[in-house]
Amino acid sequence: MLYPRLKVRWELVRQLIHLLGTEIRSRLEPQHAYFLAYYESLQAMFSPQVLPDSKF
């Protein structure tokens, strides 16, 4: 992955994913709530349990 080579911390990626989720929720119509499952999967893929921050 590029993020570690570019010295981007996983915490920053998690913050960006959180902001993406905030935007999705603010614009999502109730009948399209099934998109939240995809967002939750994205959150899980980049969780600290899967990708812990490392020291550079």
mmCIF file of the N, C-alpha and C atoms, coordinates in Angstrom:
data_MODEL
# 
_entry.id   MODEL 
# 
loop_
_atom_site.group_PDB 
_atom_site.id 
_atom_site.type_symbol 
_atom_site.label_atom_id 
_atom_site.label_alt_id 
_atom_site.label_comp_id 
_atom_site.label_asym_id 
_atom_site.label_entity_id 
_atom_site.label_seq_id 
_atom_site.pdbx_PDB_ins_code 
_atom_site.Cartn_x 
_atom_site.Cartn_y 
_atom_site.Cartn_z 
_atom_site.occupancy 
_atom_site.B_iso_or_equiv 
_atom_site.pdbx_formal_charge 
_atom_site.auth_seq_id 
_atom_site.auth_comp_id 
_atom_site.auth_asym_id 
_atom_site.auth_atom_id 
_atom_site.pdbx_PDB_model_num 
ATOM 1   N N  . MET A 1 1  ? 0.831   -1.191 0.000  1.00 0.00 ? 1  MET A N  1 
ATOM 2   C CA . MET A 1 1  ? 0.000   0.000  0.000  1.00 0.00 ? 1  MET A CA 1 
ATOM 3   C C  . MET A 1 1  ? 0.872   1.250  0.000  1.00 0.00 ? 1  MET A C  1 
ATOM 4   N N  . LEU A 1 2  ? 0.333   2.299  -0.524 1.00 0.00 ? 2  LEU A N  1 
ATOM 5   C CA . LEU A 1 2  ? 1.090   3.537  -0.629 1.00 0.00 ? 2  LEU A CA 1 
ATOM 6   C C  . LEU A 1 2  ? 1.163   4.338  0.657  1.00 0.00 ? 2  LEU A C  1 
ATOM 7   N N  . TYR A 1 3  ? 0.129   4.269  1.475  1.00 0.00 ? 3  TYR A N  1 
ATOM 8   C CA . TYR A 1 3  ? 0.088   5.139  2.648  1.00 0.00 ? 3  TYR A CA 1 
ATOM 9   C C  . TYR A 1 3  ? 1.322   5.018  3.535  1.00 0.00 ? 3  TYR A C  1 
ATOM 10  N N  . PRO A 1 4  ? 1.755   3.830  3.911  1.00 0.00 ? 4  PRO A N  1 
ATOM 11  C CA . PRO A 1 4  ? 2.954   3.749  4.759  1.00 0.00 ? 4  PRO A CA 1 
ATOM 12  C C  . PRO A 1 4  ? 4.202   4.299  4.053  1.00 0.00 ? 4  PRO A C  1 
ATOM 13  N N  . ARG A 1 5  ? 4.332   4.043  2.763  1.00 0.00 ? 5  ARG A N  1 
ATOM 14  C CA . ARG A 1 5  ? 5.514   4.541  2.039  1.00 0.00 ? 5  ARG A CA 1 
ATOM 15  C C  . ARG A 1 5  ? 5.508   6.061  1.946  1.00 0.00 ? 5  ARG A C  1 
ATOM 16  N N  . LEU A 1 6  ? 4.317   6.646  1.934  1.00 0.00 ? 6  LEU A N  1 
ATOM 17  C CA . LEU A 1 6  ? 4.201   8.103  1.899  1.00 0.00 ? 6  LEU A CA 1 
ATOM 18  C C  . LEU A 1 6  ? 4.169   8.707  3.300  1.00 0.00 ? 6  LEU A C  1 
ATOM 19  N N  . LYS A 1 7  ? 4.323   7.846  4.293  1.00 0.00 ? 7  LYS A N  1 
ATOM 20  C CA . LYS A 1 7  ? 4.329   8.243  5.703  1.00 0.00 ? 7  LYS A CA 1 
ATOM 21  C C  . LYS A 1 7  ? 3.006   8.876  6.150  1.00 0.00 ? 7  LYS A C  1 
ATOM 22  N N  . VAL A 1 8  ? 1.915   8.346  5.579  1.00 0.00 ? 8  VAL A N  1 
ATOM 23  C CA . VAL A 1 8  ? 0.575   8.753  6.008  1.00 0.00 ? 8  VAL A CA 1 
ATOM 24  C C  . VAL A 1 8  ? 0.153   7.802  7.122  1.00 0.00 ? 8  VAL A C  1 
ATOM 25  N N  . ARG A 1 9  ? -0.185  8.341  8.239  1.00 0.00 ? 9  ARG A N  1 
ATOM 26  C CA . ARG A 1 9  ? -0.575  7.494  9.375  1.00 0.00 ? 9  ARG A CA 1 
ATOM 27  C C  . ARG A 1 9  ? -1.993  6.961  9.179  1.00 0.00 ? 9  ARG A C  1 
ATOM 28  N N  . TRP A 1 10 ? -2.203  5.753  9.669  1.00 0.00 ? 10 TRP A N  1 
ATOM 29  C CA . TRP A 1 10 ? -3.519  5.136  9.540  1.00 0.00 ? 10 TRP A CA 1 
ATOM 30  C C  . TRP A 1 10 ? -4.574  5.951  10.289 1.00 0.00 ? 10 TRP A C  1 
ATOM 31  N N  . GLU A 1 11 ? -4.181  6.629  11.334 1.00 0.00 ? 11 GLU A N  1 
ATOM 32  C CA . GLU A 1 11 ? -5.135  7.456  12.085 1.00 0.00 ? 11 GLU A CA 1 
ATOM 33  C C  . GLU A 1 11 ? -5.733  8.535  11.180 1.00 0.00 ? 11 GLU A C  1 
ATOM 34  N N  . LEU A 1 12 ? -4.935  9.119  10.322 1.00 0.00 ? 12 LEU A N  1 
ATOM 35  C CA . LEU A 1 12 ? -5.437  10.119 9.375  1.00 0.00 ? 12 LEU A CA 1 
ATOM 36  C C  . LEU A 1 12 ? -6.436  9.481  8.414  1.00 0.00 ? 12 LEU A C  1 
ATOM 37  N N  . VAL A 1 13 ? -6.127  8.300  7.933  1.00 0.00 ? 13 VAL A N  1 
ATOM 38  C CA . VAL A 1 13 ? -7.043  7.588  7.037  1.00 0.00 ? 13 VAL A CA 1 
ATOM 39  C C  . VAL A 1 13 ? -8.352  7.317  7.759  1.00 0.00 ? 13 VAL A C  1 
ATOM 40  N N  . ARG A 1 14 ? -8.275  6.896  9.021  1.00 0.00 ? 14 ARG A N  1 
ATOM 41  C CA . ARG A 1 14 ? -9.496  6.628  9.790  1.00 0.00 ? 14 ARG A CA 1 
ATOM 42  C C  . ARG A 1 14 ? -10.310 7.903  9.993  1.00 0.00 ? 14 ARG A C  1 
ATOM 43  N N  . GLN A 1 15 ? -9.650  9.033  10.209 1.00 0.00 ? 15 GLN A N  1 
ATOM 44  C CA . GLN A 1 15 ? -10.365 10.302 10.346 1.00 0.00 ? 15 GLN A CA 1 
ATOM 45  C C  . GLN A 1 15 ? -11.062 10.668 9.043  1.00 0.00 ? 15 GLN A C  1 
ATOM 46  N N  . LEU A 1 16 ? -10.400 10.447 7.920  1.00 0.00 ? 16 LEU A N  1 
ATOM 47  C CA . LEU A 1 16 ? -11.014 10.733 6.626  1.00 0.00 ? 16 LEU A CA 1 
ATOM 48  C C  . LEU A 1 16 ? -12.211 9.824  6.365  1.00 0.00 ? 16 LEU A C  1 
ATOM 49  N N  . ILE A 1 17 ? -12.105 8.567  6.756  1.00 0.00 ? 17 ILE A N  1 
ATOM 50  C CA . ILE A 1 17 ? -13.226 7.644  6.606  1.00 0.00 ? 17 ILE A CA 1 
ATOM 51  C C  . ILE A 1 17 ? -14.387 8.085  7.487  1.00 0.00 ? 17 ILE A C  1 
ATOM 52  N N  . HIS A 1 18 ? -14.088 8.550  8.682  1.00 0.00 ? 18 HIS A N  1 
ATOM 53  C CA . HIS A 1 18 ? -15.134 9.058  9.579  1.00 0.00 ? 18 HIS A CA 1 
ATOM 54  C C  . HIS A 1 18 ? -15.857 10.253 8.940  1.00 0.00 ? 18 HIS A C  1 
ATOM 55  N N  . LEU A 1 19 ? -15.088 11.176 8.382  1.00 0.00 ? 19 LEU A N  1 
ATOM 56  C CA . LEU A 1 19 ? -15.686 12.342 7.722  1.00 0.00 ? 19 LEU A CA 1 
ATOM 57  C C  . LEU A 1 19 ? -16.522 11.925 6.516  1.00 0.00 ? 19 LEU A C  1 
ATOM 58  N N  . LEU A 1 20 ? -16.062 10.936 5.788  1.00 0.00 ? 20 LEU A N  1 
ATOM 59  C CA . LEU A 1 20 ? -16.832 10.408 4.670  1.00 0.00 ? 20 LEU A CA 1 
ATOM 60  C C  . LEU A 1 20 ? -18.168 9.857  5.165  1.00 0.00 ? 20 LEU A C  1 
ATOM 61  N N  . GLY A 1 21 ? -18.140 9.131  6.272  1.00 0.00 ? 21 GLY A N  1 
ATOM 62  C CA . GLY A 1 21 ? -19.368 8.591  6.853  1.00 0.00 ? 21 GLY A CA 1 
ATOM 63  C C  . GLY A 1 21 ? -20.330 9.684  7.288  1.00 0.00 ? 21 GLY A C  1 
ATOM 64  N N  . THR A 1 22 ? -19.798 10.757 7.842  1.00 0.00 ? 22 THR A N  1 
ATOM 65  C CA . THR A 1 22 ? -20.633 11.892 8.238  1.00 0.00 ? 22 THR A CA 1 
ATOM 66  C C  . THR A 1 22 ? -21.339 12.486 7.024  1.00 0.00 ? 22 THR A C  1 
ATOM 67  N N  . GLU A 1 23 ? -20.612 12.644 5.938  1.00 0.00 ? 23 GLU A N  1 
ATOM 68  C CA . GLU A 1 23 ? -21.200 13.185 4.713  1.00 0.00 ? 23 GLU A CA 1 
ATOM 69  C C  . GLU A 1 23 ? -22.229 12.226 4.122  1.00 0.00 ? 23 GLU A C  1 
ATOM 70  N N  . ILE A 1 24 ? -21.909 10.956 4.112  1.00 0.00 ? 24 ILE A N  1 
ATOM 71  C CA . ILE A 1 24 ? -22.852 9.965  3.577  1.00 0.00 ? 24 ILE A CA 1 
ATOM 72  C C  . ILE A 1 24 ? -24.159 10.009 4.361  1.00 0.00 ? 24 ILE A C  1 
ATOM 73  N N  . ARG A 1 25 ? -24.052 9.997  5.689  1.00 0.00 ? 25 ARG A N  1 
ATOM 74  C CA . ARG A 1 25 ? -25.263 10.009 6.524  1.00 0.00 ? 25 ARG A CA 1 
ATOM 75  C C  . ARG A 1 25 ? -26.083 11.282 6.330  1.00 0.00 ? 25 ARG A C  1 
ATOM 76  N N  . SER A 1 26 ? -25.416 12.405 6.126  1.00 0.00 ? 26 SER A N  1 
ATOM 77  C CA . SER A 1 26 ? -26.145 13.668 5.981  1.00 0.00 ? 26 SER A CA 1 
ATOM 78  C C  . SER A 1 26 ? -26.901 13.754 4.653  1.00 0.00 ? 26 SER A C  1 
ATOM 79  N N  . ARG A 1 27 ? -26.476 12.983 3.666  1.00 0.00 ? 27 ARG A N  1 
ATOM 80  C CA . ARG A 1 27 ? -27.092 13.059 2.350  1.00 0.00 ? 27 ARG A CA 1 
ATOM 81  C C  . ARG A 1 27 ? -27.935 11.844 1.984  1.00 0.00 ? 27 ARG A C  1 
ATOM 82  N N  . LEU A 1 28 ? -27.883 10.828 2.807  1.00 0.00 ? 28 LEU A N  1 
ATOM 83  C CA . LEU A 1 28 ? -28.539 9.567  2.493  1.00 0.00 ? 28 LEU A CA 1 
ATOM 84  C C  . LEU A 1 28 ? -30.039 9.622  2.753  1.00 0.00 ? 28 LEU A C  1 
ATOM 85  N N  . GLU A 1 29 ? -30.799 9.214  1.764  1.00 0.00 ? 29 GLU A N  1 
ATOM 86  C CA . GLU A 1 29 ? -32.248 9.081  1.924  1.00 0.00 ? 29 GLU A CA 1 
ATOM 87  C C  . GLU A 1 29 ? -32.522 7.790  2.699  1.00 0.00 ? 29 GLU A C  1 
ATOM 88  N N  . PRO A 1 30 ? -33.589 7.764  3.494  1.00 0.00 ? 30 PRO A N  1 
ATOM 89  C CA . PRO A 1 30 ? -33.880 6.556  4.282  1.00 0.00 ? 30 PRO A CA 1 
ATOM 90  C C  . PRO A 1 30 ? -33.965 5.276  3.449  1.00 0.00 ? 30 PRO A C  1 
ATOM 91  N N  . GLN A 1 31 ? -34.464 5.369  2.236  1.00 0.00 ? 31 GLN A N  1 
ATOM 92  C CA . GLN A 1 31 ? -34.599 4.158  1.407  1.00 0.00 ? 31 GLN A CA 1 
ATOM 93  C C  . GLN A 1 31 ? -33.248 3.657  0.884  1.00 0.00 ? 31 GLN A C  1 
ATOM 94  N N  . HIS A 1 32 ? -32.198 4.438  1.054  1.00 0.00 ? 32 HIS A N  1 
ATOM 95  C CA . HIS A 1 32 ? -30.872 4.024  0.613  1.00 0.00 ? 32 HIS A CA 1 
ATOM 96  C C  . HIS A 1 32 ? -29.950 3.683  1.789  1.00 0.00 ? 32 HIS A C  1 
ATOM 97  N N  . ALA A 1 33 ? -30.514 3.404  2.911  1.00 0.00 ? 33 ALA A N  1 
ATOM 98  C CA . ALA A 1 33 ? -29.727 3.133  4.117  1.00 0.00 ? 33 ALA A CA 1 
ATOM 99  C C  . ALA A 1 33 ? -28.851 1.887  3.988  1.00 0.00 ? 33 ALA A C  1 
ATOM 100 N N  . TYR A 1 34 ? -29.122 1.040  3.010  1.00 0.00 ? 34 TYR A N  1 
ATOM 101 C CA . TYR A 1 34 ? -28.295 -0.151 2.836  1.00 0.00 ? 34 TYR A CA 1 
ATOM 102 C C  . TYR A 1 34 ? -26.844 0.199  2.488  1.00 0.00 ? 34 TYR A C  1 
ATOM 103 N N  . PHE A 1 35 ? -26.582 1.426  2.034  1.00 0.00 ? 35 PHE A N  1 
ATOM 104 C CA . PHE A 1 35 ? -25.210 1.853  1.774  1.00 0.00 ? 35 PHE A CA 1 
ATOM 105 C C  . PHE A 1 35 ? -24.383 1.913  3.049  1.00 0.00 ? 35 PHE A C  1 
ATOM 106 N N  . LEU A 1 36 ? -25.034 2.058  4.181  1.00 0.00 ? 36 LEU A N  1 
ATOM 107 C CA . LEU A 1 36 ? -24.295 2.133  5.447  1.00 0.00 ? 36 LEU A CA 1 
ATOM 108 C C  . LEU A 1 36 ? -23.505 0.856  5.722  1.00 0.00 ? 36 LEU A C  1 
ATOM 109 N N  . ALA A 1 37 ? -24.009 -0.270 5.253  1.00 0.00 ? 37 ALA A N  1 
ATOM 110 C CA . ALA A 1 37 ? -23.281 -1.533 5.447  1.00 0.00 ? 37 ALA A CA 1 
ATOM 111 C C  . ALA A 1 37 ? -21.921 -1.482 4.744  1.00 0.00 ? 37 ALA A C  1 
ATOM 112 N N  . TYR A 1 38 ? -21.870 -0.863 3.576  1.00 0.00 ? 38 TYR A N  1 
ATOM 113 C CA . TYR A 1 38 ? -20.600 -0.725 2.852  1.00 0.00 ? 38 TYR A CA 1 
ATOM 114 C C  . TYR A 1 38 ? -19.656 0.197  3.606  1.00 0.00 ? 38 TYR A C  1 
ATOM 115 N N  . TYR A 1 39 ? -20.194 1.263  4.149  1.00 0.00 ? 39 TYR A N  1 
ATOM 116 C CA . TYR A 1 39 ? -19.383 2.192  4.933  1.00 0.00 ? 39 TYR A CA 1 
ATOM 117 C C  . TYR A 1 39 ? -18.821 1.492  6.176  1.00 0.00 ? 39 TYR A C  1 
ATOM 118 N N  . GLU A 1 40 ? -19.656 0.719  6.851  1.00 0.00 ? 40 GLU A N  1 
ATOM 119 C CA . GLU A 1 40 ? -19.210 0.005  8.049  1.00 0.00 ? 40 GLU A CA 1 
ATOM 120 C C  . GLU A 1 40 ? -18.105 -1.001 7.705  1.00 0.00 ? 40 GLU A C  1 
ATOM 121 N N  . SER A 1 41 ? -18.203 -1.629 6.542  1.00 0.00 ? 41 SER A N  1 
ATOM 122 C CA . SER A 1 41 ? -17.150 -2.550 6.107  1.00 0.00 ? 41 SER A CA 1 
ATOM 123 C C  . SER A 1 41 ? -15.845 -1.806 5.857  1.00 0.00 ? 41 SER A C  1 
ATOM 124 N N  . LEU A 1 42 ? -15.941 -0.625 5.253  1.00 0.00 ? 42 LEU A N  1 
ATOM 125 C CA . LEU A 1 42 ? -14.763 0.196  5.021  1.00 0.00 ? 42 LEU A CA 1 
ATOM 126 C C  . LEU A 1 42 ? -14.117 0.592  6.341  1.00 0.00 ? 42 LEU A C  1 
ATOM 127 N N  . GLN A 1 43 ? -14.945 0.969  7.298  1.00 0.00 ? 43 GLN A N  1 
ATOM 128 C CA . GLN A 1 43 ? -14.431 1.309  8.633  1.00 0.00 ? 43 GLN A CA 1 
ATOM 129 C C  . GLN A 1 43 ? -13.704 0.126  9.252  1.00 0.00 ? 43 GLN A C  1 
ATOM 130 N N  . ALA A 1 44 ? -14.288 -1.057 9.132  1.00 0.00 ? 44 ALA A N  1 
ATOM 131 C CA . ALA A 1 44 ? -13.690 -2.259 9.722  1.00 0.00 ? 44 ALA A CA 1 
ATOM 132 C C  . ALA A 1 44 ? -12.352 -2.598 9.067  1.00 0.00 ? 44 ALA A C  1 
ATOM 133 N N  . MET A 1 45 ? -12.244 -2.395 7.754  1.00 0.00 ? 45 MET A N  1 
ATOM 134 C CA . MET A 1 45 ? -10.999 -2.715 7.046  1.00 0.00 ? 45 MET A CA 1 
ATOM 135 C C  . MET A 1 45 ? -9.828  -1.850 7.518  1.00 0.00 ? 45 MET A C  1 
ATOM 136 N N  . PHE A 1 46 ? -10.114 -0.623 7.933  1.00 0.00 ? 46 PHE A N  1 
ATOM 137 C CA . PHE A 1 46 ? -9.065  0.295  8.352  1.00 0.00 ? 46 PHE A CA 1 
ATOM 138 C C  . PHE A 1 46 ? -9.040  0.505  9.865  1.00 0.00 ? 46 PHE A C  1 
ATOM 139 N N  . SER A 1 47 ? -9.652  -0.397 10.598 1.00 0.00 ? 47 SER A N  1 
ATOM 140 C CA . SER A 1 47 ? -9.706  -0.262 12.055 1.00 0.00 ? 47 SER A CA 1 
ATOM 141 C C  . SER A 1 47 ? -8.314  -0.447 12.667 1.00 0.00 ? 47 SER A C  1 
ATOM 142 N N  . PRO A 1 48 ? -8.117  0.072  13.880 1.00 0.00 ? 48 PRO A N  1 
ATOM 143 C CA . PRO A 1 48 ? -6.816  -0.098 14.539 1.00 0.00 ? 48 PRO A CA 1 
ATOM 144 C C  . PRO A 1 48 ? -6.466  -1.565 14.792 1.00 0.00 ? 48 PRO A C  1 
ATOM 145 N N  . GLN A 1 49 ? -7.468  -2.420 14.900 1.00 0.00 ? 49 GLN A N  1 
ATOM 146 C CA . GLN A 1 49 ? -7.190  -3.843 15.111 1.00 0.00 ? 49 GLN A CA 1 
ATOM 147 C C  . GLN A 1 49 ? -6.592  -4.482 13.849 1.00 0.00 ? 49 GLN A C  1 
ATOM 148 N N  . VAL A 1 50 ? -6.974  -3.983 12.685 1.00 0.00 ? 50 VAL A N  1 
ATOM 149 C CA . VAL A 1 50 ? -6.469  -4.522 11.436 1.00 0.00 ? 50 VAL A CA 1 
ATOM 150 C C  . VAL A 1 50 ? -5.173  -3.835 11.014 1.00 0.00 ? 50 VAL A C  1 
ATOM 151 N N  . LEU A 1 51 ? -5.162  -2.490 11.108 1.00 0.00 ? 51 LEU A N  1 
ATOM 152 C CA . LEU A 1 51 ? -3.998  -1.708 10.700 1.00 0.00 ? 51 LEU A CA 1 
ATOM 153 C C  . LEU A 1 51 ? -3.558  -0.785 11.828 1.00 0.00 ? 51 LEU A C  1 
ATOM 154 N N  . PRO A 1 52 ? -2.768  -1.293 12.746 1.00 0.00 ? 52 PRO A N  1 
ATOM 155 C CA . PRO A 1 52 ? -2.305  -0.432 13.839 1.00 0.00 ? 52 PRO A CA 1 
ATOM 156 C C  . PRO A 1 52 ? -1.321  0.617  13.321 1.00 0.00 ? 52 PRO A C  1 
ATOM 157 N N  . ASP A 1 53 ? -1.313  1.770  13.949 1.00 0.00 ? 53 ASP A N  1 
ATOM 158 C CA . ASP A 1 53 ? -0.337  2.801  13.594 1.00 0.00 ? 53 ASP A CA 1 
ATOM 159 C C  . ASP A 1 53 ? 1.056   2.311  13.936 1.00 0.00 ? 53 ASP A C  1 
ATOM 160 N N  . SER A 1 54 ? 1.998   2.620  13.075 1.00 0.00 ? 54 SER A N  1 
ATOM 161 C CA . SER A 1 54 ? 3.386   2.232  13.341 1.00 0.00 ? 54 SER A CA 1 
ATOM 162 C C  . SER A 1 54 ? 4.234   3.496  13.415 1.00 0.00 ? 54 SER A C  1 
ATOM 163 N N  . LYS A 1 55 ? 5.338   3.378  14.061 1.00 0.00 ? 55 LYS A N  1 
ATOM 164 C CA . LYS A 1 55 ? 6.277   4.491  14.164 1.00 0.00 ? 55 LYS A CA 1 
ATOM 165 C C  . LYS A 1 55 ? 7.112   4.542  12.882 1.00 0.00 ? 55 LYS A C  1 
ATOM 166 N N  . PHE A 1 56 ? 7.342   5.739  12.392 1.00 0.00 ? 56 PHE A N  1 
ATOM 167 C CA . PHE A 1 56 ? 8.169   5.881  11.174 1.00 0.00 ? 56 PHE A CA 1 
ATOM 168 C C  . PHE A 1 56 ? 9.593   6.104  11.556 1.00 0.00 ? 56 PHE A C  1 
# 
